[in-house]
Amino acid sequence: MPRKGTGSILQKVISKRKRIFLIVFSVLAGIGVLLGLLVLFFDWRVRVTTEERILTIDDLTGEYDCIFVLGCGVRADGTPSKMLRDRLETALLLYEMGVSEYILCSGDNGKVDYNEVGVMKKYLMDKGVPENAIYLDHAGFSTYESACRAKAIFGLTTAVVVTQEYHMYRALYTLIDKGVDAVGVPAIDARYNGQTMRDLREIVARCKDYIYCIFDPDPTYLGDPIEIGKK
């Protein structure tokens, strides 16, 4: 039989552990709520800052340094994914309208066997855009890095950005933060497989780039300036 008082001691130990658990749980829950609120605030801030800069083709006036096309996935056979093709088709339309004489393609060419901008260039040239009108940023590994390099390497002061609307807010926010007076024309309005998950990830990505714009880290690569229009 347990000694007298053992049960009381055990109850006190359990009660103490419960209090510790509740305190730890409350602290972690509070941190989680705070982080969630911060993510929602950063997401809201990025969208509200840029939403008036998302235009239709008919809204565009004047000329711009370039039509700035952001890359995304390419297929194994060297053709653009549907999302990328829609971006390129929109850029072609803007180019044919005379919005700018130049198209800057920014994407991931971090591996020998993966070259987003090479695929983009080929697609544009196959559609009749002359090679000297196309500029390539091979080190646009992320939206933030593309924005940094657009200003630091290509010297953009104005640009019409082409990407899907869900991504446009972040693209414009980072470009404006880097000193580019940018507006955006979303690619053709379409739905893509996995779009719901993509929309959710974008909320976190907006938060990430909002923080990047505060701390201003350098992109992976810089390099010598390449002046648009001076080929």
C-alpha positions as a LaTeX table, in Angstrom:
\begin{tabular}{lrrr}
\hline
Residue & $x$ (\AA) & $y$ (\AA) & $z$ (\AA) \\
\hline
Met1 & 0.00 & 0.00 & 0.00 \\
Pro2 & 1.23 & 3.51 & $-0.76$ \\
Arg3 & 2.44 & 5.48 & 2.17 \\
Lys4 & 0.20 & 8.15 & 3.65 \\
Gly5 & 0.50 & 11.42 & 1.71 \\
Thr6 & 1.86 & 9.85 & $-1.49$ \\
Gly7 & $-1.39$ & 10.49 & $-3.38$ \\
Ser8 & $-1.41$ & 14.13 & $-2.34$ \\
Ile9 & 2.18 & 14.62 & $-3.54$ \\
Leu10 & 1.36 & 12.95 & $-6.86$ \\
Gln11 & $-1.65$ & 15.22 & $-7.36$ \\
Lys12 & 0.52 & 18.25 & $-6.70$ \\
Val13 & 3.08 & 17.08 & $-9.28$ \\
Ile14 & 0.36 & 16.50 & $-11.89$ \\
Ser15 & $-1.24$ & 19.84 & $-11.10$ \\
Lys16 & 2.13 & 21.59 & $-11.50$ \\
Arg17 & 2.73 & 19.87 & $-14.85$ \\
Lys18 & $-0.72$ & 20.94 & $-16.04$ \\
Arg19 & 0.01 & 24.56 & $-15.13$ \\
Ile20 & 3.35 & 24.44 & $-16.96$ \\
Phe21 & 1.67 & 22.87 & $-19.99$ \\
Leu22 & $-1.06$ & 25.51 & $-20.00$ \\
Ile23 & 1.49 & 28.32 & $-19.71$ \\
Val24 & 3.65 & 26.91 & $-22.53$ \\
Phe25 & 0.58 & 26.26 & $-24.68$ \\
Ser26 & $-0.74$ & 29.77 & $-24.10$ \\
Val27 & 2.61 & 31.33 & $-24.99$ \\
Leu28 & 2.95 & 29.27 & $-28.17$ \\
Ala29 & $-0.65$ & 29.95 & $-29.13$ \\
Gly30 & $-0.12$ & 33.66 & $-28.58$ \\
Ile31 & 3.01 & 33.61 & $-30.73$ \\
Gly32 & 1.11 & 31.70 & $-33.41$ \\
Val33 & $-1.74$ & 34.22 & $-33.41$ \\
Leu34 & 0.72 & 37.12 & $-33.55$ \\
Leu35 & 2.60 & 35.57 & $-36.48$ \\
Gly36 & $-0.67$ & 34.89 & $-38.26$ \\
Leu37 & $-1.76$ & 38.50 & $-37.82$ \\
Leu38 & 1.59 & 39.73 & $-39.08$ \\
Val39 & 1.34 & 37.53 & $-42.19$ \\
Leu40 & $-2.15$ & 38.84 & $-42.89$ \\
Phe41 & $-1.01$ & 42.43 & $-42.35$ \\
Phe42 & 1.99 & 42.07 & $-44.67$ \\
Asp43 & $-0.21$ & 40.40 & $-47.29$ \\
Trp44 & $-2.78$ & 43.22 & $-47.02$ \\
Arg45 & $-0.06$ & 45.85 & $-47.17$ \\
Val46 & 1.47 & 44.45 & $-50.36$ \\
Arg47 & $-1.92$ & 44.22 & $-52.07$ \\
Val48 & $-3.30$ & 47.60 & $-51.02$ \\
Thr49 & $-0.06$ & 49.38 & $-52.00$ \\
Thr50 & $-0.09$ & 48.03 & $-55.54$ \\
Glu51 & $-3.68$ & 47.28 & $-56.55$ \\
Glu52 & $-4.15$ & 50.62 & $-58.33$ \\
Arg53 & $-1.11$ & 49.89 & $-60.49$ \\
Ile54 & $-2.66$ & 46.76 & $-61.97$ \\
Leu55 & $-4.07$ & 47.97 & $-65.28$ \\
Thr56 & $-5.75$ & 46.76 & $-68.41$ \\
Ile57 & $-4.10$ & 47.19 & $-71.79$ \\
Asp58 & $-6.46$ & 50.07 & $-72.55$ \\
Asp59 & $-5.28$ & 51.92 & $-69.41$ \\
Leu60 & $-1.65$ & 52.16 & $-70.55$ \\
Thr61 & $-0.37$ & 55.54 & $-71.66$ \\
Gly62 & 3.09 & 56.56 & $-72.86$ \\
Glu63 & 6.12 & 54.38 & $-73.38$ \\
Tyr64 & 8.13 & 52.34 & $-70.89$ \\
Asp65 & 11.74 & 51.22 & $-70.64$ \\
Cys66 & 10.63 & 47.66 & $-71.24$ \\
Ile67 & 7.97 & 45.03 & $-70.97$ \\
Phe68 & 9.18 & 43.01 & $-68.00$ \\
Val69 & 8.17 & 39.34 & $-68.14$ \\
Leu70 & 8.73 & 37.16 & $-65.10$ \\
Gly71 & 9.58 & 33.52 & $-65.74$ \\
Cys72 & 8.04 & 30.37 & $-64.35$ \\
Gly73 & 8.11 & 26.67 & $-65.17$ \\
Val74 & 9.21 & 25.22 & $-68.49$ \\
Arg75 & 8.55 & 21.73 & $-69.79$ \\
Ala76 & 11.18 & 19.04 & $-70.27$ \\
Asp77 & 10.80 & 19.36 & $-74.05$ \\
Gly78 & 11.95 & 22.99 & $-73.93$ \\
Thr79 & 8.54 & 24.62 & $-74.32$ \\
Pro80 & 6.91 & 27.05 & $-71.88$ \\
Ser81 & 4.34 & 25.88 & $-69.36$ \\
Lys82 & 0.79 & 27.15 & $-69.81$ \\
Met83 & 1.33 & 29.89 & $-67.25$ \\
Leu84 & 4.52 & 31.05 & $-68.92$ \\
Arg85 & 2.99 & 30.88 & $-72.38$ \\
Asp86 & 0.12 & 33.11 & $-71.22$ \\
Arg87 & 2.64 & 35.64 & $-69.91$ \\
Leu88 & 4.59 & 35.61 & $-73.16$ \\
Glu89 & 1.44 & 36.01 & $-75.26$ \\
Thr90 & 0.46 & 39.05 & $-73.21$ \\
Ala91 & 3.95 & 40.50 & $-73.60$ \\
Leu92 & 3.74 & 39.95 & $-77.37$ \\
Leu93 & 0.47 & 41.84 & $-77.52$ \\
Leu94 & 1.97 & 44.75 & $-75.58$ \\
Tyr95 & 5.04 & 44.75 & $-77.82$ \\
Glu96 & 2.94 & 44.78 & $-80.98$ \\
Met97 & 0.94 & 47.70 & $-79.56$ \\
Gly98 & 4.14 & 49.70 & $-79.17$ \\
Val99 & 4.06 & 49.90 & $-75.38$ \\
Ser100 & 7.85 & 49.44 & $-75.45$ \\
Glu101 & 10.50 & 48.55 & $-77.99$ \\
Tyr102 & 12.09 & 46.05 & $-75.61$ \\
Ile103 & 11.17 & 42.96 & $-73.65$ \\
Leu104 & 13.16 & 41.92 & $-70.58$ \\
Cys105 & 12.76 & 38.26 & $-69.61$ \\
Ser106 & 13.79 & 37.38 & $-66.07$ \\
Gly107 & 13.94 & 33.80 & $-64.84$ \\
Asp108 & 15.91 & 30.89 & $-63.46$ \\
Asn109 & 18.93 & 29.65 & $-65.40$ \\
Gly110 & 20.78 & 28.31 & $-62.38$ \\
Lys111 & 21.47 & 24.94 & $-64.00$ \\
Val112 & 22.84 & 24.01 & $-67.41$ \\
Asp113 & 19.79 & 21.84 & $-68.11$ \\
Tyr114 & 17.21 & 24.36 & $-66.88$ \\
Asn115 & 16.89 & 27.68 & $-68.70$ \\
Glu116 & 13.64 & 29.59 & $-68.35$ \\
Val117 & 14.86 & 32.70 & $-70.15$ \\
Gly118 & 16.26 & 30.71 & $-73.07$ \\
Val119 & 12.83 & 29.15 & $-73.60$ \\
Met120 & 11.20 & 32.58 & $-73.31$ \\
Lys121 & 13.56 & 34.09 & $-75.88$ \\
Lys122 & 12.98 & 31.30 & $-78.38$ \\
Tyr123 & 9.21 & 31.59 & $-78.02$ \\
Leu124 & 9.30 & 35.34 & $-78.60$ \\
Met125 & 11.63 & 35.08 & $-81.58$ \\
Asp126 & 9.49 & 32.33 & $-83.12$ \\
Lys127 & 6.61 & 34.82 & $-82.91$ \\
Gly128 & 8.58 & 37.45 & $-84.80$ \\
Val129 & 10.24 & 39.56 & $-82.09$ \\
Pro130 & 13.76 & 40.50 & $-83.25$ \\
Glu131 & 16.65 & 39.29 & $-81.12$ \\
Asn132 & 17.94 & 42.80 & $-80.45$ \\
Ala133 & 14.62 & 43.67 & $-78.78$ \\
Ile134 & 14.94 & 40.89 & $-76.20$ \\
Tyr135 & 17.02 & 41.12 & $-73.04$ \\
Leu136 & 17.62 & 38.22 & $-70.66$ \\
Asp137 & 18.17 & 38.15 & $-66.93$ \\
His138 & 19.54 & 34.66 & $-66.30$ \\
Ala139 & 19.74 & 35.11 & $-62.51$ \\
Gly140 & 16.14 & 35.97 & $-61.70$ \\
Phe141 & 15.89 & 33.14 & $-59.19$ \\
Ser142 & 12.98 & 34.74 & $-57.32$ \\
Thr143 & 10.62 & 37.68 & $-57.67$ \\
Tyr144 & 12.70 & 39.70 & $-55.23$ \\
Glu145 & 15.97 & 38.95 & $-57.05$ \\
Ser146 & 14.39 & 39.80 & $-60.41$ \\
Ala147 & 13.34 & 43.18 & $-59.02$ \\
Cys148 & 16.78 & 43.87 & $-57.55$ \\
Arg149 & 18.52 & 43.06 & $-60.82$ \\
Ala150 & 16.00 & 44.96 & $-62.94$ \\
Lys151 & 17.19 & 48.15 & $-61.25$ \\
Ala152 & 20.83 & 47.36 & $-60.43$ \\
Ile153 & 21.81 & 45.60 & $-63.67$ \\
Phe154 & 19.36 & 46.78 & $-66.31$ \\
Gly155 & 18.81 & 50.28 & $-64.93$ \\
Leu156 & 15.05 & 50.26 & $-65.29$ \\
Thr157 & 13.19 & 53.40 & $-64.29$ \\
Thr158 & 9.80 & 52.45 & $-65.77$ \\
Ala159 & 8.34 & 49.08 & $-66.72$ \\
Val160 & 5.16 & 47.23 & $-67.59$ \\
Val161 & 5.21 & 43.95 & $-65.67$ \\
Val162 & 3.60 & 40.81 & $-67.05$ \\
Thr163 & 2.68 & 37.91 & $-64.78$ \\
Gln164 & $-0.54$ & 36.36 & $-63.44$ \\
Glu165 & $-2.67$ & 38.63 & $-61.29$ \\
Tyr166 & $-2.21$ & 36.63 & $-58.06$ \\
His167 & 1.56 & 37.18 & $-58.41$ \\
Met168 & 1.39 & 40.74 & $-59.74$ \\
Tyr169 & 0.98 & 42.45 & $-56.35$ \\
Arg170 & 4.28 & 41.09 & $-55.06$ \\
Ala171 & 6.10 & 41.74 & $-58.33$ \\
Leu172 & 5.02 & 45.38 & $-58.35$ \\
Tyr173 & 5.74 & 45.85 & $-54.66$ \\
Thr174 & 9.33 & 44.66 & $-54.94$ \\
Leu175 & 10.01 & 46.67 & $-58.10$ \\
Ile176 & 8.61 & 49.86 & $-56.60$ \\
Asp177 & 10.68 & 49.29 & $-53.47$ \\
Lys178 & 13.79 & 49.11 & $-55.67$ \\
Gly179 & 12.96 & 52.40 & $-57.37$ \\
Val180 & 11.24 & 51.26 & $-60.56$ \\
Asp181 & 8.04 & 53.09 & $-61.49$ \\
Ala182 & 6.18 & 49.94 & $-62.50$ \\
Val183 & 2.66 & 49.12 & $-63.56$ \\
Gly184 & 1.30 & 45.68 & $-64.35$ \\
Val185 & $-0.85$ & 44.06 & $-66.99$ \\
Pro186 & $-1.94$ & 40.58 & $-65.87$ \\
Ala187 & $-1.56$ & 37.67 & $-68.24$ \\
Ile188 & $-4.67$ & 36.18 & $-69.77$ \\
Asp189 & $-7.29$ & 35.40 & $-67.14$ \\
Ala190 & $-7.21$ & 31.64 & $-66.74$ \\
Arg191 & $-7.30$ & 28.99 & $-64.05$ \\
Tyr192 & $-4.46$ & 26.57 & $-63.61$ \\
Asn193 & $-4.15$ & 23.24 & $-61.87$ \\
Gly194 & $-3.27$ & 23.70 & $-58.22$ \\
Gln195 & $-4.24$ & 27.38 & $-58.19$ \\
Thr196 & $-5.83$ & 27.25 & $-54.73$ \\
Met197 & $-2.61$ & 26.01 & $-53.15$ \\
Arg198 & $-0.65$ & 28.52 & $-55.22$ \\
Asp199 & $-2.82$ & 31.35 & $-53.86$ \\
Leu200 & $-2.17$ & 30.21 & $-50.28$ \\
Arg201 & 1.59 & 29.98 & $-50.84$ \\
Glu202 & 1.53 & 33.45 & $-52.34$ \\
Ile203 & 0.28 & 34.93 & $-49.06$ \\
Val204 & 3.40 & 33.61 & $-47.33$ \\
Ala205 & 5.58 & 34.73 & $-50.26$ \\
Arg206 & 4.23 & 38.28 & $-49.99$ \\
Cys207 & 5.14 & 38.25 & $-46.32$ \\
Lys208 & 8.66 & 37.02 & $-47.14$ \\
Asp209 & 9.29 & 39.69 & $-49.78$ \\
Tyr210 & 7.81 & 42.41 & $-47.57$ \\
Ile211 & 10.46 & 41.54 & $-44.99$ \\
Tyr212 & 13.16 & 41.34 & $-47.68$ \\
Cys213 & 12.27 & 44.84 & $-48.79$ \\
Ile214 & 12.80 & 46.05 & $-45.23$ \\
Phe215 & 16.21 & 44.44 & $-44.77$ \\
Asp216 & 17.29 & 44.75 & $-48.43$ \\
Pro217 & 19.54 & 41.68 & $-48.89$ \\
Asp218 & 21.64 & 41.51 & $-52.05$ \\
Pro219 & 20.55 & 39.10 & $-54.80$ \\
Thr220 & 22.55 & 35.93 & $-55.39$ \\
Tyr221 & 24.38 & 37.48 & $-58.33$ \\
Leu222 & 24.95 & 40.99 & $-59.55$ \\
Gly223 & 27.39 & 41.79 & $-62.35$ \\
Asp224 & 28.13 & 44.41 & $-64.97$ \\
Pro225 & 25.36 & 46.80 & $-66.00$ \\
Ile226 & 23.40 & 46.00 & $-69.17$ \\
Glu227 & 21.69 & 49.08 & $-70.56$ \\
Ile228 & 18.36 & 48.45 & $-72.24$ \\
Gly229 & 18.42 & 49.69 & $-75.84$ \\
Lys230 & 22.20 & 49.67 & $-76.20$ \\
Lys231 & 22.81 & 46.30 & $-77.88$ \\
\hline
\end{tabular}
